[in-house]
Amino acid sequence: MRTWLITGASRGFGALIAEQALQAGDAVIATARKPADVIARLGEQPNLLAVRLDVTRESDALEAVAAGIERFGRIDVLVNNAGYGVLGAVEETSAGEVERLFATNVFGLLNVTRAVLPHMRRQRSGHVINISSIGGYQAYLGWGVYGATKFAVEGITEALHQELAPLGIHATVVEPGFFRTDFLDEQSLVKTALELADYEETVGAMRRFAHAANHAQPGDPLKLAEAILALVNAPNPPQRLPLGSDTVARIEEKNRLVAAELAEWRALAMSTDIGA
């Protein structure tokens, strides 16, 4: 039996992943700002521990991990799922909106990861799974600052993958595309307070698209949760796991663009070495 710690486990991906882990016979430390919401969603179960966790508070992370270790003795899988989105042009996003977003999506992820890793290092085993987004692989208009938080998650995970491998610990960044969750609802998505007319044809169009796409996204959240179970069961899990046909298409598109730009500018790029 494995023990999971899942952040943002009261709804969305977090709750579905927790359900899959419990159905597999594993134990789950399910965290949320309101543990009662976890119980309301998942019910009382012997292998479930609902714990209060505001990821922006390092003390909360340490207390949640300590409670989980006291109950189950170990943590085998960490799923850093808690986060939210901000939709707006880079210029429209205020300093406060940027700071709050990074506090949850990046600094919060680091708080929880630092709290869990000493236990995984002691075990010489474990798997850190960081939920990113296709926006962490290719930025897009209207999602620049949100994408920046996910680009940070990608970089952190790539480094963790290298640092933890010699210790027997895996690290994977998961890149979902548009899945039919409540991500585009007001409880998960913040729109910038400032909306500038000059961005109406670009970011304004993205706002309208996001409104129309809400609960009409192509991805199946249950299939994503099942994919996370398959990832954890893999003997040699990948560093990066894209999920969704839209994500695969965007990755292939960006890779073609990067390759084409590199070919076009290769001579200038190579000319800057000393002695070149």
Summary of the structure (lengths in Angstrom):
residues: 276
radius of gyration: 19.6
end to end distance: 57.6
largest distance: 68.3
contacts: 938
relative contact order: 0.13
helix: 52%
strand: 16%
